[in-house]
């Protein structure tokens, strides 16, 4: 029993004639009769009174007629839903980001929503170390990472260039300096994030390379907490530049250049290599590419080689 059989059966029932049903379906009358005979054989029920010439339904035929109509209506609804999905009148986009990378998403998501207000957006907060797994488990379609994932099943596109910023309280003695040497930071108390990351390891290695002690006297669970604590005059911090834009503009924090600590961070959109992305995800990538072309550095759209 398939939808073509249901369509044929319903046409005969509504037209009350095999010949008129054949004309409606642009099929031959023998083909219609054969389809009905096959359907009756599969169901083990006679659907039309054979003694009647006007396609009168049997009791079994009357029962099936309602279900056939429902099935065909559902097919129509499904086709309409898929058409709406293609035209982005409905759909859902699931993304994953951490506290830092979510700040990048805000601007491009704002742009995406302006063009596609009916698409439901869901950004799942996840540790950077877990985002690749979330993508591979199909929990989300796209993730945002500040490092290139190792898994060959994933590909990535660089979409934003950022770097670590050394920030201090405006009243801190170093706030008056345009730039300082890493050697001058050996006595400073750094407020650090308590989640390990590739960038944190790079900082530790850089201090070791310059034979300078790195004192991390306080560790906090979020970048927001780190910024607030430094604003209160408790030490100094190295944080992603993207996260301190408002504080630098307002004067709540001061950025001081440290030539030895110019560590670039590249944000990437990551997704499954063999995936057939949803219409919403494809539209999102187009928005990101157009946004990058319009605004320029630090925004970009660079699919990596081998990605």
Buried (B, 14 or more C-beta within 10 A) or exposed (E): EEEEBBBBBBBBBBBBBBBBBBBBBEBEBEEBBEBBEEBBEEBEBBBBEEEEEEBBBBEBBEEBBEEBBEBBEEEEEEEEEEEBBEEBBBBEBBBBBBBBBBBBBEBBBEBBEEEBEEBEBEBBEBBBBBBBBBBBEEBBBBBBBBBBBEEEEBBBBBBBBBBBBBBBBEEBEBBEBEEBBBEBBBEBEBBBBEBEBBBBEBBEEBBEEBEBEBBBEBEBEEBEBBBBBBBEEBBBBBBBBBBBEEBBEEEBBBBBEBEBBEBEBBBBBBBBEEBEBBBBBEBBBEBBBBBBEEEEEBBBBBEEEEB
